[in-house]
C-alpha cells in the first residue's frame, strides 16, 4: 500500500458507517499488515476510545467460514460496548451476528517487546474472566466472498460487545472444558467449550499479545479482550433476544435487538 492508502480505506469505512451504505471492497488491502494499518488509521479518524481488542477466526469453523489461515485481530471501541442486559437497535448494524465468548480483563500491561510471550506470563496478567457476546458486523457488501485481509481491515467483523459480570476467581475454572450455550428467542442455536478457541481461550490471548507486540502496540492493563467464539456465528433478525448461558459461576449475558 502507498502511505495514503490506509487513510483512504479508513475514510471509506468511516463514511460507510455514517451513511449506512456498504463498501463493495477494499482492493488496496493485500496483506494483514495492510489491514492493521487501515485499522489504525480508522481509529484516528473515528475518534472513539479503544477499550480493548478481539481475536477473530480462533476456531477451525470460523477460519473455514472466511477462508482465513489463522487468527485475526480487531479493536473494541467504547461506544460499541454495553453491559448486559442490553437493548440495542438492530438498525445500528449492517449484519447482526452473535457469538458467545470468554473475555479477559487485563490487570497488567503486556508491552511490545522482542521476546515472545508464553502462555503462563500472559495468564498472570489477567485479573478477571468476563462472559460476553460479541456482535459481529461488517461494512463490506457480499462479505462471504471478500478476502480475509479486507475483513480484517474492516475491524475483523466486529460490531460491538455486550459483557456480563467480571469473575476474578477465574483460576479455579477449567476454561477449556467450560460449556457455553447460545439461545435465540429461547431456542438453542449453538453450544461449545473453551476448547474450541485454539484449544484454550488463553492460547488465543497469547497469540494476540504476540501479534500486538509484533505491531509495536502491546496490550494495556484494564483492556478487555474477546478471545473468540465457543458457539459459532449465528445471524439473527431484528426483534430477537439472544442469551449466552455460561453456567455457574459466570452467569448469563442477554441482548434484545430492538426493531
N, C-alpha and C positions, 0 to 999 in steps of 0.2 A: 504494500500500500504506500501511496505518497503520504507526506506529512499531513496534507489536508483531508485525505480520505476518511480517517476515523472520525473527524469532526463532522464531515459531510454526512456520513452514515448515521452518526448520533443525532444530528439535527433532523434527519429524515424520520428517525424513530420517535423523537420527541414531538415532531409535528403530527405524526400518526396518532399518538396518544391524545393530543389536544383536539384534533379534528375528528377523531373516531373513524379514521379511514385506514384500512390495512395497507401494508407495504408489500409490493409484489416480490421483492427480493433484494438481496444485498450482494450483488456480483463482485464488488470490490473486496469483500471479505473472503480471503482464500485460505488462511491458516488460523489456528487457535490464537496465536499471538495477535493477529489482526483483530479477532473477535474481542479479546480482552482490551485492546486499545480502544475499540468502539465503546465498550462498557465504561471505561474510564472517562472518555470524552462525554458520554451521555450523562454520567453522574455530575460532571461540572456544569453541563447545560441545564439539567433538570433541577438542580439546586436543593434537593432534599437530603436530609441527613442519612447516612448509612448506619444501620443498626446491626448489621451482620452479613452473613453470606449463606449461600446454599450450595449443596452438592447435587448435581443432576446426573442422570444416567448412571446411578450407583447400583443398579441391578441389571442382570442379563436381559430381563424383559424390557426394561427401559432402553437399553442400548440397541436391542433389535428394533424397537419401535421407530427410532430416528436414525438408525444406521450409524451409531457412534462407536468409535474404537475403545472408549473408556469413559471415565467420569468427566464431567464438565463443571465449571463454577459459575455462580451468579451472585448478585448483590441483593440484600434485603434493605428496603427503604422504610423510613419511619412512617410515611403517610400510607403505607400499604401493610401496616401491622395492626392487628386487632386482638383484643382479649376476648376469650370465649365467656359466655355465649355471645355470638356476634350476629347482627342482622346487616347484610351488605347488599346494596343494589346489584343485581346481576348485570345491569346495563353498564356498569363500570368496566366490564371486561369484554374482550373480543370473543374469547373462548372461556367457558367456566369448567375447568378441570380440577379435580381434587385428589390429593394423596395424603395418607396418614403417615407421619414420620416422627422419628425421635429427633428432638432438638437438643443442643448443648449450649449452656451459658458458660462462657469462659470467665475464670477468676484470675487468670494471669495472662500476660502478653505472650504471644508466640512470634517473636520478631523475625524478620528476614535475616538469613544467615547462610554461610557456605555449607555447613554440615547439615545432612538430612535429619529430620525429626523422626524419632522412633515412637511407637505407639504408647509406651509407658510414660514417656515425657509429656506427650500430648494429653494422655488421660489425667496426669497430675495437674494439668492446667484447667480442668473442668470443675466447676463448683456446683453445677446442677444439670439434671436432665429435664427437658421441657417437652411435654407432649404437644404436638401441633398438627394442624392441617395446612399443607401448602396449597394455595390456589394457583393452578397452572394456567398461564395465559400466553398468547403470542400475538404480536402485531403483524406477523407475516401471513399473507394470504396463502392458501393451499399449503399449510405448514408441513403436511405429511410428505411433500415432495421437496422440501427445502433441504439444503445441505446442513450438516450438524454445525459447521462453522458459522453459518448465518443464524441458526437457532441460538447458538452461544452468544453471538453479538447482541441479539435481542434479549439479553439478560437471562439466557438459559431457561426459557419457558416459565419464568416467574411472574406472577401477578400479585402476590402477597402471601402473608401467613397469618393464621389465627392460632394463638397459643393458649395453653392451659396453665395450670399452676406449676411453677418450677419445683422440682423434687431434689433436695440436697443430699439425702441419704441414698443416692443412686448407686453407690458402690456395692450395696447389698443386692442389687438386681442382676439377674442374668439377662442382659440386653439381647444377646444373640438368640436366646430361646424364648424371650418375652413376646407373647402373641398380641397382635393388634387387629381389631375388626373394624371395617368401614361399612356404615349403613347409609343408604339414601332413601329418605321417606320411609324408614323402618325396615327396608329390605337390605339384607346383606349383599354387598357388591364386591367385597374383597376382604382377604384376611392373610396374615403372614406374620413372620417374626423378624427380629433384627438381623437374623442370619442372611436375609435376602439383600441386605445392604453391604455389598462387598464382603460378606461373611460375618461382619460385625460393624455396627454403626461407628465405633471408634476407628476402624480402618478407614472409613470414609473421611472422618475428621482428620486423620493423619495425612491422607492424600491431600486434603485441602490445605493443611498447614504447610506442606512442602510445595504445593503449587503456588500459594500466595508468597512463600519465601522466594521461589524462583522468579516471580514477577516483582520482587522487591517491595511487596506490600506488607506482608505479615498479617497476623491476627492480633486483636487487642482485647484486653480484659473488658468484660461487660458485653461483648458482642454475642449475638445469637447465631448459632449455626444450625441449619436444617440439613440433616445427614442424608436424606434420600428415602424414597418410598418403601414401605413394608407391605403395601396393599395394592400396588399397581395404580395406573392413572385411570380415572373414571370421569367422563364428561357428563355434566348434569344440566338440567333445564332450569330456567328461572322459576322461582317458587319452591324449589327443592330445599329440604332440610337435610343436612349432612352431619352425621355423628361419627367421630372416631373414638372407639372404646379401647382404651389402653389397659383396662382392668385395674385391680388394686396393685400398688397404691397410687398410680398415676392419674386415674380417673378418665373423664371423657372431655372431648372438645366438640363443640356444636356450632354450626353455621346455618343460618337461614338466608338463602339468596332471594331477596325480595324482588318482585316484578316491577 
